Amino acid sequence: MNNRRFRRIAVTVSTAALLPLALTACSSDSGTSASGSGADKAASSAPAEETQPMDQPFGPGCATVPKEGAGSFAGMAQDPVATAASNNPALSTLVAAVKQAGLVDTLNSAENITVFAPTDDAFAKIPKADLDKLLADKAQLTKVLTAHVVGEKLTPNQLEKGSFDTLAKTGLTTAGSGEAYTVNDSSEVVCGNVPTANATVYIVDTVLMPSS
């Protein structure tokens, strides 16, 4: 009887001694598992990086666009392209040329076009005598101006290696990527992807002169 009682006490003591070790091991395994599953969950829930399409105006020349008013990006988006350009102080020479050629209504009433708009500095690169001669020749002026217009809205991605027909029935080529694009290998886009009510505008630093 005493021996049985002694064995029971020994078993109870042994079990009591081993129980904390077993609990510790389970706790450790559980913590590791929880930690691992948490990390896996965090990794799986982390959003994958995606390249978003460029849908905002871009380029160094955009800094000169007014922040507010009719000449701002928000203001230009409300007006058809010729009217929108008239509110941008950097495009005053272009606007005067468009009026001289009688193209205001043509551009404003067109649908879904792209205009490569030369800045005042771009026109200033043309010798004054040559510019005055161009402005006085309505037929030639019309050809030059419509050589800056493509009959569809172009996204920046389409400019990476593009070839398009203009309203002047001349060819226009584009190349580049990111925020750096050239037009006809001679003009650089200084502020691109500018929306107006009926057109997308790419402001350029050189007038595109079509070959005769």
C-alpha positions, -999 to 999 in steps of 0.1 A, spaced: 0 0 0 28 23 9 46 14 -23 16 22 -44 11 55 -27 48 63 -32 45 55 -70 14 77 -74 32 106 -56 63 101 -79 42 101 -110 23 132 -99 55 150 -92 71 140 -125 40 151 -144 40 184 -126 76 190 -134 72 182 -171 40 202 -176 57 237 -176 83 225 -201 56 212 -224 36 244 -221 67 265 -228 74 245 -259 38 248 -272 39 285 -265 71 289 -284 58 270 -313 25 289 -313 43 323 -311 66 313 -340 36 301 -360 16 333 -352 46 354 -361 52 336 -393 15 337 -403 14 374 -394 44 382 -416 30 361 -444 -3 379 -440 14 413 -441 34 403 -471 3 391 -489 -17 421 -480 10 446 -491 -2 463 -523 19 454 -554 37 483 -570 20 493 -602 30 517 -629 2 542 -632 -5 558 -666 7 594 -668 -25 615 -667 -12 648 -654 6 677 -672 44 672 -670 76 690 -679 97 719 -668 76 745 -687 45 736 -666 60 757 -638 52 789 -658 15 780 -661 -7 801 -638 -19 783 -607 -53 798 -608 -77 814 -632 -86 808 -669 -49 802 -678 -44 775 -652 -46 738 -660 -80 736 -644 -92 767 -663 -78 756 -697 -96 722 -693 -129 741 -694 -123 759 -727 -118 747 -763 -82 748 -774 -79 782 -791 -97 799 -763 -76 780 -737 -44 790 -754 -54 826 -754 -55 825 -716 -19 812 -714 6 840 -713 33 819 -728 13 813 -760 5 848 -770 24 847 -804 7 814 -813 -27 829 -805 -20 860 -826 -9 837 -855 -41 815 -852 -62 846 -853 -43 860 -883 -49 827 -902 -86 826 -893 -83 793 -875 -99 801 -841 -133 786 -850 -117 757 -868 -96 747 -838 -124 754 -813 -149 733 -831 -127 703 -838 -131 672 -817 -105 651 -800 -74 667 -815 -38 672 -803 -20 705 -807 17 709 -804 18 745 -793 50 766 -798 58 790 -770 66 827 -775 102 818 -771 98 792 -799 86 819 -823 114 842 -812 139 817 -826 126 826 -861 144 857 -875 120 887 -873 119 893 -911 110 856 -917 84 857 -890 68 889 -904 68 873 -938 51 842 -925 24 861 -906 17 881 -938 12 850 -959 -21 835 -948 -19 803 -969 16 795 -957 8 805 -921 -22 782 -922 0 753 -934 25 759 -907 -1 761 -879 -21 731 -890 12 711 -892 11 714 -854 -23 696 -852 -30 659 -852 -66 647 -856 -67 625 -825 -59 629 -789 -24 615 -782 -13 601 -748 23 604 -737 27 566 -743 18 572 -780 46 597 -783 74 572 -773 79 563 -810 51 579 -829 43 588 -865 12 608 -873 -6 627 -900 -13 664 -894 -42 685 -905 -18 701 -930 -14 666 -946 22 665 -934 40 639 -913 48 644 -877 71 621 -857 77 619 -819 102 601 -797 111 598 -760 98 584 -728 89 594 -692 88 632 -693 112 638 -721 99 639 -757 110 654 -790 89 663 -820 103 660 -856 137 656 -840 139 694 -836 114 705 -809 112 695 -773 80 691 -753 84 715 -723 49 710 -709 29 680 -720 -5 664 -716 -23 696 -710 -61 690 -713 -86 714 -729 -122 709 -736 -116 694 -770 -79 688 -773 -47 676 -756 -19 702 -758 19 696 -758 37 729 -755 69 728 -775 100 750 -777 105 752 -814 81 760 -843 76 730 -866 82 742 -901 68 717 -927 89 710 -957 75 726 -989 
